[in-house]
Amino acid sequence: MQIKTMRIMQLIKSLFVAVVSSAAIMFAGCEPQVDPNNPPVMELDIYEISVTGDGGDIPIFYTVTNPVKGAMPEVTSNVEWITPIDINSYQIMLRIAESDSAESRMGFATINYKGMKKPIRVYITQDKQPLNDFKFSVSDVTYKSCKVQYMPRDPKRPYMANIIDSEYFKQTGITDGSVFVANEMESYLALAQRNNMTLEELMGRVSPQLIYKGDAEREFMGMQPGATYTIYSYGIEFDGNSYTMTTPLHTSIVDIPMPTMYDVSFDISTSFSNGTAMISVTPENWDGYYAVQVIPDDNILYTPPGQNLNDYTIKSIATNFYTTARNAIKSGYNVEQYLKSTCYKGSKSINMQLSSDKKYMVIVFAVESKDGEIPVMRSMPAIKYL
């Protein structure tokens, strides 16, 4: 995927601790109310976007002056190849389909916000249908794995066959395929030098295999539940420590689903006195580990009483747990050590110091690790308020 116009955005990353740190721009609330004297004003970081024929996921970052409590943007498109796939308190994600047109094409997304005087349009121009050097076929997708078949147009040309978490492009701001490949080869060259090899020698020996000729199938394991990944290929030739790209970078998107949730119930009771919160949890039909988190009312994930958790909140809770567990295990913890140090089993009473000038949402959910894999959320969060 090469996107001609994108921005770098620092992503919010949370450490898994008992109290989730607060960093919110807008808060969920009750029925939104508009101040007629100070109507909302939305500003975007971009209003015109140019995209190659490969398409891809395009983030649009926004801010709202005089926000309406609980309101979120509503996004529609005048063409079927532009689809809003995620909207949160600071970002709108548009998915641009791969072009099937012999000419460049134009469309627009319309953004509405409660109380705003008039909607905003974002205009998208997409190049014509690409002459694809590669085709991809994705199969056997689960919450932690998938299979990808790589099918090059030229069966004799060596090529890279790999996959990467799409967050990489958001965090680095890389939008040019040649820059992505240069960064990738620089990393492999450093590895080759540490092992007294040339880049060409390393790429011929690295495991799992990355360079192929003809059709190839790879199975990717240990993927992050609920994440979006970018499949990619490009033709390449090596000569010692140098390389030549023989085709542009070609990409495709695969969405990894969340795991199927178990039907688990928790009996939760809470009390608060003199800055000390007391939380008692008894799992009613679960004998494994469970996580307990406390979210203050100024956090983006806080959901007021009477409202259901939305998909964004549920996915964010699961992602934060998985990411923190993965990072801890990479740093030297084994899975059991991590679960014992951060999660609970059986009936537990937990005391913690909290600020008395805030409200809190207590969430409890089952977690599970199979065969030593990174633990994941396996039940819908149960909620109690402080």
DOVOVO-845487 format. One record per residue (C-alpha): z, x, y. Coordinates in steps of 0.2 Angstrom, whole numbers, padded with zeros to 4 digits, always signed. Example, Ala and Ser with C-alpha at 12.3 -4.5 7.8 and 13.67 -1.06 7.14 Angstrom:
+0039+0062-0022;+0036+0068-0005;
***
This chain:
+0000+0000+0000;-0005+0007+0017;+0002-0003+0032;-0006+0002+0048;+0009-0005+0059;+0027-0005+0053;+0043+0001+0059;+0058+0011+0053;+0074+0000+0051;+0091+0006+0046;+0096-0005+0031;+0114-0011+0030;+0122-0003+0015;+0140-0009+0009;+0152+0001-0001;+0160-0010-0015;+0178-0011-0009;+0190-0025-0011;+0187-0030+0008;+0169-0030+0013;+0166-0022+0030;+0161-0034+0044;+0144-0031+0052;+0136-0047+0057;+0124-0052+0071;+0125-0071+0068;+0137-0081+0058;+0134-0097+0047;+0142-0112+0055;+0143-0131+0055;+0130-0142+0062;+0120-0131+0075;+0122-0135+0093;+0110-0130+0107;+0116-0126+0125;+0102-0134+0136;+0107-0122+0150;+0105-0107+0139;+0092-0110+0126;+0089-0097+0112;+0076-0083+0116;+0069-0074+0101;+0061-0057+0102;+0051-0048+0088;+0048-0030+0086;+0030-0033+0083;+0018-0048+0086;+0001-0041+0079;+0000-0033+0062;-0015-0024+0054;-0014-0022+0035;-0026-0014+0022;-0035-0025+0009;-0021-0020-0003;-0009-0031+0006;+0010-0029+0003;+0027-0034+0010;+0029-0033+0029;+0046-0034+0038;+0047-0042+0055;+0064-0038+0064;+0070-0050+0077;+0085-0053+0088;+0090-0069+0096;+0098-0071+0113;+0110-0086+0115;+0109-0089+0096;+0113-0106+0089;+0128-0106+0076;+0121-0107+0059;+0103-0108+0064;+0090-0097+0055;+0071-0095+0059;+0058-0106+0050;+0042-0098+0046;+0025-0106+0041;+0008-0099+0040;-0010-0106+0043;-0017-0097+0028;-0011-0096+0010;-0012-0077+0009;+0002-0075+0021;+0019-0081+0013;+0037-0079+0020;+0047-0073+0005;+0064-0069+0013;+0073-0073+0030;+0090-0067+0035;+0099-0064+0051;+0089-0050+0057;+0073-0049+0047;+0058-0060+0041;+0048-0053+0026;+0030-0058+0025;+0020-0055+0009;+0002-0052+0012;-0009-0055-0003;-0022-0043-0009;-0039-0047+0000;-0052-0056-0010;-0064-0057+0004;-0079-0046+0008;-0075-0046+0026;-0059-0043+0036;-0049-0059+0039;-0036-0065+0051;-0021-0077+0050;-0005-0080+0059;+0013-0084+0055;+0022-0097+0066;+0041-0094+0069;+0052-0108+0075;+0070-0108+0079;+0082-0122+0083;+0082-0126+0102;+0069-0113+0106;+0057-0119+0119;+0041-0115+0110;+0037-0106+0093;+0031-0088+0092;+0016-0083+0083;+0013-0066+0074;-0006-0062+0071;-0011-0053+0055;-0028-0044+0053;-0032-0038+0035;-0046-0027+0030;-0059-0033+0017;-0056-0032-0001;-0053-0015-0007;-0064-0006-0020;-0050-0004-0032;-0049+0013-0042;-0035+0005-0052;-0029-0011-0059;-0012-0015-0065;-0005-0027-0078;+0014-0031-0078;+0022-0039-0093;+0039-0041-0102;+0048-0042-0085;+0067-0044-0087;+0082-0041-0075;+0082-0023-0080;+0065-0018-0086;+0046-0021-0086;+0030-0014-0094;+0015-0009-0083;-0002-0006-0090;-0012+0006-0078;-0031+0004-0079;-0041+0016-0070;-0060+0013-0065;-0064+0031-0070;-0057+0035-0087;-0059+0053-0086;-0050+0056-0069;-0032+0062-0070;-0020+0050-0060;-0002+0047-0056;+0006+0032-0065;+0023+0027-0058;+0034+0015-0049;+0047+0016-0035;+0060+0004-0027;+0051-0004-0012;+0066+0000-0002;+0060+0018-0001;+0046+0013+0011;+0058+0003+0022;+0071+0017+0023;+0058+0031+0026;+0046+0021+0037;+0031+0029+0027;+0016+0018+0029;+0002+0031+0025;-0002+0034+0007;-0006+0052+0010;+0010+0055+0018;+0019+0047+0003;+0010+0058-0009;+0013+0073+0001;+0032+0069+0001;+0031+0066-0018;+0022+0082-0022;+0034+0092-0010;+0049+0086-0021;+0040+0091-0037;+0035+0108-0030;+0053+0111-0026;+0058+0107-0044;+0044+0118-0051;+0050+0133-0040;+0068+0130-0046;+0061+0131-0064;+0049+0146-0061;+0034+0135-0064;+0019+0131-0054;+0016+0113-0048;+0002+0111-0061;+0013+0117-0075;+0027+0106-0071;+0016+0090-0070;+0009+0094-0087;+0027+0095-0094;+0038+0083-0085;+0046+0069-0095;+0043+0055-0094;+0024+0058-0093;+0017+0055-0075;-0001+0061-0076;-0013+0052-0087;-0032+0049-0090;-0039+0032-0096;-0028+0017-0099;-0009+0020-0100;+0006+0009-0103;+0023+0014-0096;+0040+0005-0099;+0052+0006-0085;+0071+0004-0089;+0087+0003-0079;+0079-0007-0064;+0089-0015-0051;+0091-0034-0054;+0084-0044-0040;+0075-0029-0032;+0057-0027-0028;+0047-0012-0034;+0030-0005-0030;+0019+0001-0044;+0007+0015-0038;-0007+0026-0044;-0018+0039-0036;-0031+0051-0043;-0025+0069-0042;-0030+0086-0047;-0019+0102-0047;-0023+0120-0045;-0008+0131-0046;+0004+0125-0033;-0009+0115-0023;-0016+0098-0026;-0030+0086-0021;-0030+0067-0019;-0046+0061-0027;-0043+0043-0023;-0032+0033-0010;-0015+0027-0015;-0016+0010-0024;-0001-0001-0026;+0005-0018-0032;+0022-0027-0031;+0033-0033-0045;+0049-0043-0042;+0063-0040-0054;+0073-0056-0057;+0092-0058-0057;+0100-0059-0074;+0103-0076-0082;+0121-0081-0076;+0134-0085-0089;+0144-0101-0086;+0161-0094-0082;+0175-0102-0073;+0190-0094-0063;+0206-0102-0058;+0210-0094-0041;+0225-0097-0030;+0228-0088-0013;+0241-0087+0000;+0244-0077+0016;+0260-0072+0024;+0264-0058+0037;+0247-0050+0035;+0248-0049+0016;+0236-0059+0006;+0241-0064-0012;+0227-0068-0024;+0229-0074-0042;+0215-0075-0053;+0214-0082-0071;+0197-0082-0080;+0196-0098-0091;+0182-0093-0102;+0179-0075-0100;+0187-0060-0108;+0177-0046-0100;+0178-0038-0083;+0177-0047-0067;+0176-0042-0048;+0186-0048-0034;+0180-0046-0016;+0186-0053+0000;+0174-0056+0014;+0180-0059+0033;+0172-0073+0043;+0163-0060+0054;+0153-0054+0040;+0135-0060+0037;+0139-0065+0019;+0154-0076+0024;+0150-0095+0020;+0161-0108+0028;+0170-0120+0018;+0160-0135+0013;+0144-0125+0012;+0135-0118-0004;+0131-0100-0005;+0113-0097-0001;+0101-0087-0012;+0102-0072+0001;+0121-0071+0000;+0121-0072-0019;+0108-0059-0021;+0116-0048-0008;+0133-0049-0017;+0124-0044-0034;+0114-0030-0025;+0129-0022-0017;+0139-0022-0033;+0125-0015-0043;+0121-0001-0030;+0139+0004-0028;+0142+0005-0047;+0125+0015-0049;+0131+0027-0035;+0148+0030-0043;+0141+0033-0060;+0128+0045-0053;+0143+0054-0045;+0152+0057-0062;+0161+0041-0067;+0157+0034-0084;+0154+0015-0084;+0171+0011-0092;+0180+0022-0079;+0171+0013-0065;+0175-0004-0072;+0193+0000-0075;+0195+0007-0057;+0187-0007-0048;+0187-0023-0058;+0200-0033-0068;+0203-0041-0085;+0214-0056-0089;+0225-0064-0077;+0229-0054-0062;+0239-0055-0046;+0232-0044-0031;+0240-0041-0015;+0231-0033+0000;+0234-0031+0019;+0222-0041+0030;+0221-0045+0048;+0229-0061+0053;+0217-0066+0066;+0202-0069+0054;+0198-0081+0040;+0192-0074+0023;+0182-0079+0008;+0188-0073-0009;+0174-0072-0021;+0176-0068-0040;+0162-0066-0053;+0160-0059-0070;+0152-0042-0073;+0145-0034-0088;+0138-0018-0095;+0128-0018-0111;+0126-0001-0121;+0133+0009-0107;+0121+0003-0093;+0125+0000-0075;+0136-0016-0074;+0128-0031-0066;+0135-0048-0060;+0134-0061-0074;+0141-0076-0066;+0139-0086-0050;+0153-0082-0038;+0168-0093-0038;+0175-0095-0021;+0192-0098-0013;+0197-0097+0006;+0211-0088+0015;
***
